[in-house]
């Protein structure tokens, strides 16, 4: 299991407001196992954050903590296996 990565934000459950340009609600991502019988690797678990227009945010963590996976979720290169990612009122989710 990777070391933890933390992004601090609010935990509203509604769709993004006008000033919010990025919002995630309980986002998770698990990489699939390469071999049968192995478990997938959970890279991101339960990230909820709200980023407003003009706000600067830094995501920090150790190697393997999920920073790059989180960035890929924000630009939809990967889709979350749980939770929802909103970018300027557009969203991705597993369902």
N, C-alpha and C positions, 0 to 999 in steps of 0.2 A: 504494500500500500504506500503510495507516495506521501511525502510530507505535506502538511496542510498549506493551502494558499488562502489568503483572506482578502476579500474586497468588502468594504463597509458601505452600506447604503440603507435606505429606508425599506420597510416591508409592507407597503401598501399592496392590496390585492386587486386594485382596479387597473384598467388599461392605462397606458401612459397619458399624462397630462400634456398641455401644450409646450411647456418648457422642458419636458423630459425628452431627450433624444435617444437615450439607451435605457432600457429597463429589463432586468431579468427577474424571474420569479422561480425560486427553488430549482434552478437549472442543474442538471446532472448529465454526465457523459461517461459511458463505459465502452472501452475498446473491446471488440470481439476477440475471443480466444483464437489463436492460430491453429491449434490442434484440438481434435475431439477429446473430450474429457477434461480439458483445462478450463478454468474460470476466466472470464474477461477481466480486464484491469480497469477499475474505476479511477478516472483521471480528475473528474470534477464532481463535487457533491454538494447540493443544496445552496447554491450561490443566489442570493437575492440582493440586487443593487439597483439604484436609480441614479442616473447621471443627467444633469441638466445642461442645456445649451450654455456654452462659455465656461463650463466647469472643467478643470484639469484633474485627472485621476491617474494614479500610479498603482499598478498591480505588481506586488513584489512577493517573492517566495523563493525557496530553494530549488535547485535542479529537480525536475520531475514532480513539481508540486501542482502542475496543471495550468500554468500561465499561458503557454502556447495553445493548448486545447481551448481554453476560455476565449482567447483571441479568435481562433477559428470558428467558435460558436457565434461570436459577435458579427463576423462577416459572412456567415452561412456557408463556409467551406465544409463544416460539419454540422449536422442537425442534432439537437439534444436528444438524449435517450429518456429524459425526464424534465419536467418544467417547461417554461416558455421564455423566449428571447424576443423582446420588442425593439425594433430599430426604426425610429421616426414613424410610428404607428403600424409598421409592417411587422409580422411576427413569424417565428418558426417554433414548432413544438413537435413532439413525436407522433401526435395523432392527426 
